[in-house]
Amino acid sequence: MSTTFEVHGKQYRAEVRAAGKPEGEKFDLYRVTVSGQTSGAVEGTMKLTTLALQTAEERAREKGGSKDEWVARAVAKSLASEVLIRKLQPEFSFVVDHRWV
């Protein structure tokens, strides 16, 4: 999945790939590569809660699009809020809950 987001007039692009839910992991993992920072592309992990994924499915049914599109939107919103605070670092890791969907 691919998504874009803008922060302070600067465009970012995120490639989002489902990475599954490893044994013992509480969240579903998504690997993300973000480009648009002056330092180049950076890769990290977004951890989606079960409720976030359920909400993405509900939004897809109610408002159209696919679950993956809603997941990508939630990831973009979460990343945009982080970029407002600080530059993304390699191997970043953030939890995305249902409020981002």
C-alpha positions in Angstrom: 0.0 0.0 0.0 1.2 3.5 -0.7 0.0 6.7 0.9 1.0 10.3 1.1 0.7 13.0 3.8 1.7 16.6 4.1 3.2 18.4 7.1 4.0 22.1 7.0 3.8 22.1 3.2 6.2 19.2 2.8 5.1 16.0 1.1 5.9 12.6 2.5 5.3 9.2 0.9 4.8 6.0 2.9 5.0 2.5 1.6 3.1 0.2 4.0 3.5 -3.6 4.0 1.7 -6.0 6.3 4.2 -8.0 8.3 1.9 -10.3 10.2 1.5 -10.9 13.9 4.5 -12.8 15.3 4.0 -15.3 18.1 3.9 -13.4 21.4 3.3 -10.0 19.8 0.3 -8.1 21.0 -0.2 -6.1 17.7 -0.4 -6.7 14.0 2.9 -5.3 12.5 3.2 -3.2 9.4 6.6 -2.3 8.0 6.7 1.2 6.6 9.2 3.1 4.5 8.8 6.9 4.6 10.4 9.1 2.1 10.4 12.9 2.0 12.7 13.7 4.9 15.8 15.7 4.0 17.9 12.8 5.3 16.3 10.4 2.9 14.0 7.4 3.3 13.6 5.8 6.8 12.1 2.5 7.7 10.2 1.4 10.8 7.2 -0.5 12.2 3.7 0.5 12.9 1.8 -1.7 15.3 -1.9 -1.8 14.7 -4.3 -2.8 17.5 -7.0 -5.3 16.9 -9.6 -2.6 17.4 -7.9 -0.4 14.8 -8.0 -3.2 12.2 -11.7 -3.9 13.1 -12.5 -0.2 12.7 -10.7 -0.1 9.3 -12.9 -3.0 8.2 -16.1 -1.2 9.4 -15.1 2.0 7.7 -14.5 0.1 4.4 -18.0 -1.4 4.6 -19.7 1.8 5.7 -17.8 4.4 3.6 -16.2 2.5 0.8 -12.6 1.6 -0.1 -10.7 -1.3 1.3 -9.5 -2.2 4.7 -5.9 -1.7 3.5 -6.8 1.8 2.3 -8.1 2.7 5.7 -5.1 1.2 7.4 -2.8 3.3 5.2 -4.8 6.4 6.0 -4.4 5.7 9.8 -0.7 5.1 9.4 -0.3 8.4 7.5 -2.2 10.3 10.2 -0.1 8.8 12.9 3.2 9.5 11.0 2.1 13.0 10.3 1.6 13.7 14.0 5.1 12.2 14.8 6.8 14.3 12.1 5.3 17.4 13.6 7.1 16.6 16.8 10.4 15.2 15.6 12.2 13.7 12.6 11.6 10.0 12.1 14.5 7.9 13.1 15.5 4.5 11.5 13.6 1.6 13.1 10.9 3.8 14.6 8.0 2.0 16.1 4.6 3.5 16.9 1.2 2.0 18.0 -1.8 2.9 15.9 -5.1 2.5 17.7 -8.7 2.9 16.4 -8.7 6.7 16.9 -6.4 7.1 13.9 -8.7 5.2 11.6 
